[in-house]
Amino acid sequence: MERILTYPVPPLEEGLCVAQFLKKRRYSSANITDLKKMEESILINGSPAFMVARLHAGDVLTVRIRELVSSPKIPPSPIPLNIVYEDEDLLVVNKPADMPIHPSMHNYTNSLGNAAAWYFAQQNCPFVFRCINRLDHNTSGLTIIAKHLVSGSILSSMVKGREIHREYLGIVRGTLTPPSGTITAPLGRKPGSIIERTIDFENGESAVTHYQAIAVRNGHTLVRLHLETGRTHQIRIHMKYLGHPLIGDSLYNPDMEWIQRQALHSYRLCFTHPITGEAMEFTSPLPKDMCRVLWGKH
């Protein structure tokens, strides 16, 4: 993957060294270290420069990002990607249910990473897989893939800083009571399990989920959920804690009458573009298996 970024130096930033200038644009220390290792990655007015070089008003700083080796443990697989948006810095894709994000022992060639590796291999483009908002295996919907190390680092810091607004749609059985509210309950690993999580008020990590019922149909409630934090299985455990677990959740609520996977869909993402600063917003319609639950067609 190769990306060339150009920055005019404004008067207010005269005198900064290159590293300081880039850190103000959210480049991480690791990004700067990696760029130092790349040949002619930093140019000032077209001439190679070091990170310690001082900038002057009117200079043009060029950053050349070149990643020449693909992720070694993610083999390309000919799986179609449902691309909602793409530019030089990121992809937004609509992940189907029954697709893990990363390859694993039992899912080595059918992950989102394999699909992305194939997509870029067809373009003869080296690609390091960096998925930003990771979804559970059977959760469908929108997720962000960074195309290079700088956009990946900035987007990851935005997740940690709660700067990416994530909304989900979920389905529970019956009528949700109360119909809206906030769940604040810390999460930790369930003793004796490497997969399951549980509410843990003593040692768990903070977790906050806002919810609102938006429709009641066919004996089920469609719920809109907004995450403040992104803990593993957060929505699934929080809704169970509320007394209204998601249907179809084989791990926490194996109610499989209407759907064979947890009824959870990442339907809306809002964030600031990591390079351009543009406001971005994407939505994804409710998938067919969740629609069938609400409209009563087995």
KOLSE-771787 format. One line per field, with one value per residue (C-alpha): x, y, z. Coordinates in nm, 4 decimals, decimal comma, padded with zeros to 6 digits. Layout:
// KOLSE-771787
x	c(X / ...)
y	c(Y / ...)
z	c(Z / ...)
// end
This chain:
// KOLSE-771787
x	c(00,0000 / 00,1332 / -00,0188 / 00,1195 / -00,0036 / 00,0727 / 00,0582 / 00,1135 / 00,2764 / 00,0740 / 00,2413 / 00,1277 / 00,3286 / 00,6529 / 00,9489 / 00,8053 / 01,0132 / 00,8550 / 00,7819 / 00,6045 / 00,4042 / 00,2883 / 00,2036 / -00,0314 / -00,2081 / -00,2388 / 00,0494 / 00,1609 / 00,5173 / 00,5031 / 00,3959 / 00,6921 / 00,9305 / 00,7942 / 00,8228 / 01,1890 / 01,2545 / 01,1000 / 01,3196 / 01,2458 / 00,9250 / 00,9600 / 01,0040 / 01,0102 / 00,9434 / 01,0265 / 01,3617 / 01,4226 / 01,4312 / 01,4629 / 01,2043 / 01,4113 / 01,4091 / 01,2481 / 00,9527 / 00,8888 / 00,5621 / 00,4780 / 00,6766 / 00,5043 / 00,5593 / 00,5058 / 00,4681 / 00,5139 / 00,3722 / 00,4849 / 00,3969 / 00,5471 / 00,4525 / 00,1012 / -00,0239 / 00,1608 / -00,1029 / -00,4076 / -00,4308 / -00,6470 / -00,9825 / -01,2226 / -01,4990 / -01,6892 / -01,6643 / -01,9790 / -01,8098 / -02,0214 / -01,7452 / -01,3821 / -01,1120 / -00,7316 / -00,7295 / -01,0115 / -01,2918 / -01,6344 / -01,7777 / -02,1039 / -02,0021 / -02,2475 / -02,3329 / -02,1360 / -01,8096 / -01,5339 / -01,3136 / -00,9796 / -00,8735 / -00,8660 / -00,8020 / -01,1487 / -01,2084 / -00,8754 / -00,9972 / -01,3494 / -01,2895 / -01,3270 / -00,9471 / -00,9296 / -01,1849 / -00,9928 / -00,6640 / -00,8187 / -00,9632 / -00,6224 / -00,4359 / -00,6491 / -00,5070 / -00,1497 / -00,1454 / 00,0321 / -00,2109 / -00,1866 / -00,5277 / -00,6379 / -01,0017 / -01,1022 / -01,4399 / -01,4402 / -01,7729 / -01,8495 / -01,8520 / -02,2327 / -02,2972 / -02,3658 / -02,3172 / -02,0781 / -01,7117 / -01,4103 / -01,0910 / -00,7889 / -00,5775 / -00,2425 / -00,0558 / -00,1377 / -00,5138 / -00,5133 / -00,3384 / -00,5586 / -00,8813 / -00,7730 / -00,7051 / -01,0511 / -01,2078 / -01,0205 / -01,1222 / -01,4883 / -01,4844 / -01,6524 / -02,0293 / -02,1586 / -02,5243 / -02,6681 / -03,0088 / -03,1010 / -03,4117 / -03,5445 / -03,8527 / -04,1566 / -04,1908 / -03,8851 / -03,9314 / -03,8379 / -03,8456 / -03,5289 / -03,2382 / -02,8684 / -02,6980 / -02,3837 / -02,2292 / -01,8585 / -01,7591 / -01,4936 / -01,4071 / -01,6347 / -01,4329 / -01,3411 / -01,4103 / -01,1814 / -01,4788 / -01,7627 / -01,7814 / -01,9926 / -02,0944 / -01,8141 / -01,8560 / -01,5329 / -01,2757 / -01,4529 / -01,3827 / -01,6330 / -01,9046 / -02,1928 / -02,4761 / -02,7681 / -03,0834 / -03,4250 / -03,7133 / -03,8170 / -04,0721 / -04,2787 / -04,3824 / -04,4671 / -04,4041 / -04,0566 / -03,9026 / -03,6530 / -03,4013 / -03,1590 / -02,8340 / -02,5567 / -02,2196 / -02,0092 / -01,7522 / -01,6673 / -01,6101 / -01,6236 / -01,9875 / -02,0986 / -02,4466 / -02,5185 / -02,4366 / -02,5909 / -02,9247 / -02,9258 / -02,8458 / -03,1445 / -03,3629 / -03,4168 / -03,1419 / -03,0998 / -03,2722 / -03,0637 / -02,7572 / -02,6120 / -02,3744 / -02,5975 / -02,9579 / -03,0089 / -03,3579 / -03,3334 / -03,7006 / -03,6815 / -03,3131 / -02,9973 / -02,7538 / -02,7617 / -03,0055 / -02,7580 / -02,6645 / -02,4153 / -02,6361 / -02,4805 / -02,1273 / -02,0374 / -01,6795 / -01,4365 / -01,2180 / -00,8700 / -00,6842 / -00,9187 / -01,1176 / -01,4428 / -01,7558 / -01,8510 / -02,1809 / -02,2898 / -02,5964 / -02,6801 / -03,0358 / -03,1609 / -03,0602 / -03,3219 / -03,2978 / -03,3760 / -03,6567 / -03,8199 / -03,8394 / -04,0294 / -04,2594 / -04,3458 / -04,2196 / -04,0242)
y	c(00,0000 / 00,3422 / 00,6713 / 01,0210 / 01,2928 / 01,6615 / 01,9294 / 02,3034 / 02,4582 / 02,7523 / 03,0538 / 02,9481 / 02,6251 / 02,7775 / 02,6515 / 02,3118 / 02,0131 / 01,7545 / 01,5111 / 01,7804 / 01,8891 / 01,5314 / 01,4631 / 01,7622 / 01,5720 / 01,2674 / 01,0640 / 00,8315 / 00,7832 / 00,4375 / 00,5945 / 00,8312 / 00,5459 / 00,3411 / 00,6356 / 00,6820 / 00,3304 / 00,3998 / 00,5410 / 00,9075 / 00,9025 / 01,2699 / 01,5467 / 01,9224 / 02,1145 / 01,7979 / 01,7289 / 01,4411 / 01,5531 / 01,4137 / 01,4200 / 01,6824 / 01,9280 / 02,2635 / 02,3821 / 02,7309 / 02,8982 / 02,8177 / 02,4920 / 02,1874 / 01,8730 / 01,5451 / 01,2136 / 00,8991 / 00,5901 / 00,2650 / -00,0739 / -00,3401 / -00,6610 / -00,7944 / -00,9468 / -01,2817 / -01,4909 / -01,3809 / -01,5795 / -01,4215 / -01,5939 / -01,5118 / -01,3784 / -01,0718 / -00,7537 / -00,5457 / -00,2039 / 00,0888 / 00,3497 / 00,3579 / 00,6218 / 00,6232 / 00,5935 / 00,3608 / 00,1250 / 00,0988 / -00,2474 / -00,4210 / -00,7481 / -01,0385 / -01,2577 / -01,5847 / -01,4134 / -01,3582 / -01,0510 / -01,2343 / -01,5857 / -01,8389 / -02,2099 / -02,3123 / -02,0133 / -01,9750 / -01,8754 / -01,7330 / -01,4141 / -01,0496 / -01,0334 / -01,3048 / -01,1197 / -00,7906 / -00,9660 / -01,1032 / -00,7644 / -00,5989 / -00,8956 / -00,8546 / -00,5022 / -00,6285 / -00,4078 / -00,5141 / -00,4801 / -00,4995 / -00,5782 / -00,3256 / -00,3548 / -00,0653 / -00,1441 / -00,5201 / -00,7006 / -01,0388 / -01,3362 / -01,3394 / -00,9649 / -00,8122 / -00,4603 / -00,1708 / -00,1862 / 00,0258 / -00,1067 / 00,1248 / 00,1154 / 00,2203 / 00,2627 / 00,6306 / 00,6085 / 00,2890 / 00,4527 / 00,7632 / 00,5650 / 00,3337 / 00,6350 / 00,7663 / 00,4412 / 00,4698 / 00,8352 / 00,7485 / 00,9653 / 00,7088 / 00,7079 / 00,3510 / 00,2555 / -00,0941 / -00,2486 / -00,5499 / -00,7634 / -00,8956 / -01,1038 / -00,9302 / -00,5647 / -00,3833 / -00,2395 / 00,0356 / 00,1356 / 00,3456 / 00,4051 / 00,3594 / 00,0424 / 00,1055 / -00,2219 / -00,3210 / -00,6317 / -00,8955 / -01,2502 / -01,5220 / -01,7478 / -02,0726 / -01,9453 / -01,7866 / -01,6720 / -01,5613 / -01,2304 / -01,1373 / -00,8444 / -00,7866 / -00,4897 / -00,5636 / -00,6151 / -00,5467 / -00,2690 / 00,0150 / -00,0331 / 00,1959 / 00,1208 / 00,3515 / 00,1867 / 00,2816 / 00,0681 / 00,1870 / -00,0730 / -00,3621 / -00,6222 / -00,9915 / -01,0339 / -00,8768 / -00,5348 / -00,3687 / -00,1770 / 00,0971 / 00,0763 / 00,3318 / 00,2267 / 00,4591 / 00,1844 / -00,1143 / -00,4097 / -00,7657 / -00,8864 / -00,5617 / -00,5281 / -00,8979 / -00,9052 / -00,5686 / -00,6611 / -00,9895 / -00,7969 / -00,5721 / -00,8831 / -00,8615 / -01,0665 / -01,0627 / -01,3530 / -01,6094 / -01,5633 / -01,9138 / -01,8054 / -01,5981 / -01,6686 / -01,9681 / -01,8618 / -01,9867 / -02,0017 / -01,7062 / -01,6563 / -01,8675 / -01,5984 / -01,3099 / -01,0531 / -00,7660 / -00,5358 / -00,2477 / -00,0064 / 00,3410 / 00,4842 / 00,8519 / 00,9761 / 01,2386 / 01,1279 / 01,0580 / 01,2441 / 01,5041 / 01,5921 / 01,5545 / 01,4447 / 01,0909 / 00,9081 / 00,5661 / 00,3499 / -00,0073 / -00,1459 / -00,4194 / -00,7585 / -01,0043 / -01,2522 / -00,9789 / -00,8390 / -01,1839 / -01,1826 / -00,8544 / -00,9248 / -01,2761 / -01,4957 / -01,8003)
z	c(00,0000 / -00,0928 / 00,0162 / -00,0383 / 00,1972 / 00,1449 / 00,4122 / 00,3545 / 00,6608 / 00,8001 / 00,9672 / 01,3151 / 01,2893 / 01,1662 / 01,3658 / 01,4505 / 01,3570 / 01,1269 / 01,4114 / 01,6150 / 01,3113 / 01,2458 / 01,6098 / 01,5977 / 01,3193 / 01,5442 / 01,4040 / 01,6822 / 01,8003 / 01,6410 / 01,3089 / 01,3199 / 01,4018 / 01,1108 / 00,8704 / 00,9682 / 00,8400 / 00,4987 / 00,2248 / 00,1425 / 00,3452 / 00,4441 / 00,1879 / 00,2416 / -00,0787 / -00,2708 / -00,1011 / 00,1453 / 00,5086 / 00,8602 / 01,1366 / 01,3230 / 01,0311 / 01,1112 / 00,9053 / 00,7712 / 00,6772 / 00,3156 / 00,3114 / 00,1685 / 00,3737 / 00,1903 / 00,3719 / 00,1635 / 00,3332 / 00,1744 / 00,3169 / 00,0953 / 00,2792 / 00,3370 / 00,6634 / 00,6658 / 00,8476 / 00,6488 / 00,3230 / 00,0500 / -00,0058 / -00,2931 / -00,0683 / -00,1925 / 00,0144 / 00,0536 / 00,0330 / 00,1499 / 00,1105 / -00,0007 / -00,0364 / -00,0178 / 00,3614 / 00,4651 / 00,3745 / 00,5354 / 00,4751 / 00,5600 / 00,7255 / 00,7015 / 00,9968 / 01,0271 / 00,9368 / 01,1935 / 01,1676 / 01,1899 / 01,0838 / 01,3643 / 01,4051 / 01,2847 / 01,0559 / 00,8827 / 00,5353 / 00,5781 / 00,7770 / 00,6843 / 00,6861 / 00,4177 / 00,2051 / 00,2375 / 00,1564 / -00,1644 / -00,2600 / -00,2433 / -00,3924 / -00,7072 / -00,7314 / -00,6749 / -00,3666 / -00,0448 / 00,2447 / 00,6230 / 00,7721 / 01,0358 / 01,1388 / 01,3635 / 01,5253 / 01,5561 / 01,5465 / 01,6984 / 01,4600 / 01,4252 / 01,4513 / 01,1115 / 00,9849 / 00,9408 / 01,0274 / 00,9317 / 00,7745 / 00,7674 / 00,4528 / 00,5990 / 00,9251 / 00,9794 / 00,9227 / 01,1293 / 01,4216 / 01,4183 / 01,3906 / 01,6745 / 01,8950 / 01,8035 / 01,9247 / 02,2550 / 02,2842 / 02,2153 / 01,9036 / 01,6790 / 01,7297 / 01,6978 / 01,6915 / 01,6700 / 01,6189 / 01,8289 / 01,8805 / 02,2111 / 02,2846 / 02,4311 / 02,5284 / 02,6572 / 03,0078 / 03,0638 / 02,6944 / 02,7167 / 02,9500 / 03,0165 / 03,1367 / 03,3391 / 03,4487 / 03,4299 / 03,2361 / 03,2961 / 03,1938 / 03,3244 / 03,5562 / 03,3850 / 03,0321 / 02,7744 / 02,5633 / 02,7881 / 02,9699 / 03,2700 / 03,4887 / 03,7397 / 03,9733 / 04,1606 / 03,8867 / 03,5563 / 03,3064 / 03,2824 / 03,0207 / 02,9242 / 02,6798 / 02,5952 / 02,4586 / 02,3221 / 02,1984 / 01,8525 / 01,7363 / 01,8743 / 01,6179 / 01,6132 / 01,9848 / 01,9665 / 02,0257 / 01,7944 / 02,0073 / 01,9096 / 02,1073 / 02,1364 / 02,2759 / 02,4854 / 02,5432 / 02,3269 / 02,5570 / 02,4279 / 02,4101 / 02,5759 / 02,4238 / 02,4564 / 02,8278 / 02,9088 / 02,7517 / 02,9431 / 03,2611 / 03,1872 / 03,1668 / 02,7911 / 02,6207 / 02,2452 / 02,0770 / 01,8894 / 02,1122 / 02,1418 / 02,4175 / 02,6454 / 02,5387 / 02,3062 / 02,1976 / 01,8381 / 01,7394 / 01,5009 / 01,4206 / 01,4342 / 01,5460 / 01,7920 / 01,6531 / 01,6489 / 01,3613 / 01,3441 / 01,1543 / 01,1952 / 01,2193 / 01,2551 / 01,2785 / 01,1574 / 00,8680 / 01,0103 / 00,7339 / 00,5848 / 00,8982 / 00,7027 / 00,8929 / 00,7865 / 00,8437 / 00,7185 / 00,7735 / 00,6825 / 00,6493 / 00,8783 / 00,7314 / 00,6040 / 00,8920 / 01,1457 / 00,9285 / 00,9212 / 01,3021 / 01,3072 / 01,0157 / 01,1253 / 00,8437 / 00,9546)
// end
